[in-house]
Amino acid sequence: MRNTLIAIICMSSFLYAQNTDLSTGTSKIANSSAKMTSDGNKHTSNYYNNIGVRKVKQNSDDQGAIEDFKKALEINPDCKVCLTNMGRSLLRLKRYDDAIKTFRQVIKTTPAFVEAYASLGEALTNKGLFKESLAPYRIALKLNPKDPLILTNYAISLHHLGEYQLAVKMLDESIKIKPDLAESHSNRGVALYKLGQHSKALKSLKKADELNPNQSRIQNNLGVVYDRMGKRKKARNYYKKAVEIDPGFIFAQYNLASNYAETGKRNEAYAQLKVLQKMDYDLARNLRKQLWKKHILNVPKE
């Protein structure tokens, strides 16, 4: 039997909700309390929240932002936006347990706050608790059924649970609301691929590539679909582009090596294996076994 190397397809990047800026004078929460600083300036919870948001948006400084959100909460412990923003910064720092605890605290005090449910779903998904993430996503969608980010993130959890058909349905809804969201098209392509609908998957991935032409996962996934359709050379070009965009993308590196092996480019495959060995030992070991079976054990047959 011919040993075929299996390419790896990946869901596109998870979508994080944006931190919320409380503009002065527009929120009862923001203006509910204040304190006098040593220099005589009156700073509200609004002020510190917005400083934190700017640190995230301008410098990706989530650690620094957390300190500002804490100051905002010292002034106004009931500021649900400040607490949610702190949770989102914890989430981006991969402090998932702390983030989950924070979002649950928001929900406990404000049961109808859609951002807290959506963010809790994000944190649970990132921790790999896909089944547990479904309930908060469903509540978030009940509160706001027209949010494309929530729909897309919900679809990611459904995909990980093997609910590909329902994931496609959620992504279709997301695309109706926001047709230019590349991640929705990309993830739709992955789910369709898992359903064996390769032509439709290709169409979705091409649309994603049109919207975001420099996304390594989209390039990789296009390569996987072309590989499955027998268009090896075209697939290889997409894998190459994926690793050019992100040399640390181990699955694209693996797929490129697999493609070389499948097209008889043995030297290139082993050169690519050396690259992968420096990045991921287990994945390289698996590839090495596959290459051994294909090029050594099958020599007499060929």
C-alpha positions in Angstrom: 0.0 0.0 0.0 1.3 3.5 -0.9 2.3 5.6 2.2 0.7 9.0 1.8 1.8 11.9 3.9 -1.0 13.8 5.5 -1.1 17.6 5.3 -2.2 19.6 8.3 -5.0 22.2 7.9 -5.5 24.8 10.7 -8.2 27.1 11.8 -7.5 30.8 11.3 -6.6 33.1 14.1 -8.9 33.5 17.0 -10.7 36.8 17.1 -10.3 38.9 20.2 -12.9 41.5 21.2 -11.5 45.0 21.4 -11.0 46.8 24.8 -13.7 49.4 25.4 -12.8 53.1 25.7 -15.1 55.0 28.0 -15.2 58.5 26.5 -15.5 61.3 29.0 -19.1 62.3 29.7 -20.7 59.4 27.8 -21.0 56.8 30.6 -22.6 56.8 34.0 -20.1 54.2 35.1 -17.2 56.3 33.9 -18.3 59.4 35.9 -19.7 57.7 38.9 -16.8 58.4 41.2 -13.4 60.2 41.3 -10.4 60.8 43.6 -8.0 63.7 44.0 -4.4 62.9 43.1 -1.3 64.4 44.8 -0.9 67.0 42.0 -4.5 68.2 42.5 -6.0 66.6 39.4 -9.2 64.8 39.6 -8.9 61.3 37.9 -12.0 59.1 37.4 -12.2 55.4 36.8 -12.9 56.5 33.2 -9.5 58.2 33.0 -7.5 55.1 34.1 -9.6 52.7 32.0 -8.9 54.8 28.9 -5.2 55.0 29.7 -5.1 51.2 29.9 -7.0 50.9 26.6 -4.5 53.2 24.9 -1.6 51.2 26.2 -3.1 48.1 24.6 -4.1 49.7 21.3 -0.9 51.7 20.8 1.8 49.5 22.4 0.2 46.1 23.0 1.2 46.7 26.6 -1.4 44.4 28.4 0.7 44.1 31.5 0.9 47.8 32.0 -2.8 48.2 31.1 -3.8 45.8 33.9 -2.3 48.2 36.5 -4.4 51.0 35.1 -7.6 48.9 35.1 -6.8 48.0 38.7 -6.6 51.7 39.5 -9.9 52.3 37.8 -11.5 49.5 39.9 -10.1 50.9 43.1 -12.0 54.1 42.3 -15.2 52.4 41.1 -15.4 48.6 41.9 -18.7 48.5 39.9 -17.1 49.4 36.6 -18.0 46.3 34.6 -16.2 47.7 31.5 -12.9 48.2 33.5 -13.1 44.7 34.9 -13.9 43.2 31.4 -11.0 45.1 29.9 -8.7 43.7 32.6 -9.9 40.2 31.8 -9.2 40.7 28.1 -5.6 41.8 28.9 -5.2 38.7 31.1 -6.6 36.6 28.2 -4.0 38.0 25.7 -1.3 37.3 28.2 -2.5 33.7 28.2 -3.4 33.9 31.9 -6.5 31.9 31.1 -7.6 30.9 34.7 -7.3 34.5 35.9 -9.3 35.7 32.8 -12.0 33.1 33.3 -12.3 34.1 37.0 -12.5 37.8 36.0 -15.2 37.3 33.4 -17.3 35.2 35.7 -17.1 38.0 38.3 -18.5 40.4 35.8 -21.3 38.0 34.9 -22.2 37.5 38.6 -22.7 41.3 39.1 -24.1 42.0 35.6 -25.9 39.0 34.2 -27.0 40.7 30.9 -23.5 42.0 29.9 -22.9 40.5 26.5 -19.2 41.3 26.3 -18.5 39.3 29.5 -20.2 36.2 28.1 -18.4 36.5 24.8 -15.1 37.0 26.5 -15.6 34.1 28.8 -16.2 32.0 25.8 -12.9 33.2 24.3 -11.0 32.4 27.5 -12.5 28.9 27.7 -11.8 28.2 24.0 -8.2 29.4 24.4 -7.7 27.0 27.3 -9.0 24.2 25.2 -12.3 23.8 27.1 -14.4 23.8 23.9 -17.5 22.2 25.2 -17.6 24.5 28.2 -17.3 27.5 26.0 -20.5 26.8 24.1 -22.9 27.9 26.9 -21.4 31.5 27.3 -21.3 31.9 23.5 -25.0 30.9 23.2 -26.0 33.4 25.9 -23.9 36.1 24.2 -25.6 35.4 20.9 -29.0 35.4 22.5 -28.2 38.9 23.8 -26.6 40.0 20.5 -27.3 37.6 17.6 -25.7 39.9 15.1 -22.1 40.0 16.3 -19.7 38.5 13.7 -16.9 38.1 16.2 -19.0 36.0 18.6 -20.4 34.0 15.7 -16.9 33.3 14.4 -15.4 32.4 17.7 -18.4 30.1 18.5 -17.8 28.4 15.2 -14.2 27.7 16.2 -15.3 25.9 19.3 -17.9 23.9 17.3 -15.2 23.0 14.8 -12.9 21.6 17.5 -15.8 19.5 18.7 -16.4 18.1 15.2 -19.6 20.0 14.6 -18.5 21.1 11.1 -22.0 21.6 9.6 -23.1 23.9 12.5 -19.8 25.7 12.3 -20.4 26.5 8.6 -23.9 27.8 9.5 -22.5 30.2 12.1 -19.8 31.4 9.7 -22.4 32.0 7.0 -24.3 34.2 9.5 -21.1 36.0 10.3 -20.3 36.6 6.7 -23.8 38.0 6.0 -23.3 40.6 8.7 -19.6 41.4 7.9 -18.6 40.2 4.4 -15.1 41.5 4.7 -14.1 39.5 7.8 -11.3 37.3 6.4 -11.2 34.9 9.4 -14.9 33.9 8.8 -14.2 33.0 5.2 -11.0 31.2 6.2 -12.6 29.1 9.0 -15.5 28.4 6.7 -13.1 26.9 4.2 -11.5 24.7 6.9 -14.9 23.4 8.0 -16.0 22.7 4.5 -12.7 20.9 3.9 -13.4 18.7 6.9 -16.8 17.9 5.4 -15.1 16.8 2.2 -16.4 19.8 0.1 -13.1 20.7 -1.4 -14.3 23.0 -4.2 -16.4 25.1 -1.8 -13.6 25.1 0.7 -11.2 26.4 -2.0 -13.7 29.2 -2.9 -13.9 30.4 0.8 -10.2 30.3 1.3 -9.6 32.2 -1.9 -12.0 34.9 -0.7 -10.1 35.0 2.7 -6.8 35.3 0.8 -8.3 38.2 -1.2 -9.3 40.0 2.0 -6.0 39.2 3.8 -3.3 38.2 1.4 -0.5 38.0 4.0 -2.0 35.5 6.5 0.2 32.5 6.8 -2.7 30.1 8.0 -4.8 31.0 4.9 -1.8 30.3 2.6 -1.2 27.0 4.4 -4.8 26.0 4.1 -5.0 26.8 0.4 -2.0 24.5 0.0 -3.7 21.7 1.9 -6.8 21.9 -0.3 -4.8 22.0 -3.5 -2.7 19.1 -2.2 -5.9 17.1 -1.6 -7.1 18.0 -5.1 -3.9 16.6 -6.6 -2.4 20.0 -7.6 0.9 19.4 -5.8 3.0 22.2 -7.4 0.3 24.8 -6.8 0.0 23.6 -3.2 3.8 23.8 -2.7 3.8 27.5 -3.8 1.2 28.3 -1.0 3.2 26.4 1.6 6.3 28.3 0.6 4.5 31.6 0.9 3.2 30.6 4.3 6.7 29.9 5.7 8.0 33.1 4.1 5.3 35.1 6.0 5.9 33.1 9.2 9.0 31.0 9.4 7.9 29.7 12.8 4.7 28.2 11.5 5.6 24.6 12.1 2.5 23.1 10.4 3.3 24.9 7.1 7.0 23.7 7.4 5.7 20.2 7.9 3.3 20.4 4.9 6.1 21.8 2.7 8.3 18.8 3.6 5.3 16.4 3.0 4.7 18.0 -0.4 8.3 17.6 -1.4 8.1 13.9 -0.5 4.9 13.3 -2.4 6.3 14.9 -5.5 9.5 12.8 -5.4 11.8 15.7 -4.2 13.5 13.6 -1.7 16.5 15.8 -1.0 14.3 18.8 -0.5 12.1 16.9 1.8 15.0 15.9 4.0 16.4 19.4 4.0 13.0 20.6 5.1 13.0 17.9 7.8 16.2 19.5 9.2 14.4 22.8 9.5 11.5 21.2 11.3 13.8 19.3 13.7 14.9 22.7 15.2 11.4 23.8 15.7 9.3 20.8 16.9 10.9 17.5 17.9 7.7 15.5 18.0 6.4 16.7 14.6 9.8 16.2 13.0 9.9 12.6 14.4 6.5 11.8 12.9 7.6 13.2 9.6 10.9 11.3 9.7 9.0 8.0 10.2 6.7 8.8 7.3 9.6 9.7 5.1 11.4 6.4 6.1 8.3 4.4 5.2 7.9 6.1 1.9 11.4 6.3 0.6 13.2 3.4 2.3 10.6 0.6 3.0 9.0 1.0 -0.4 12.1 1.0 -2.6 11.8 -2.7 -3.7 8.1 -2.1 -4.7 9.0 1.0 -6.8 
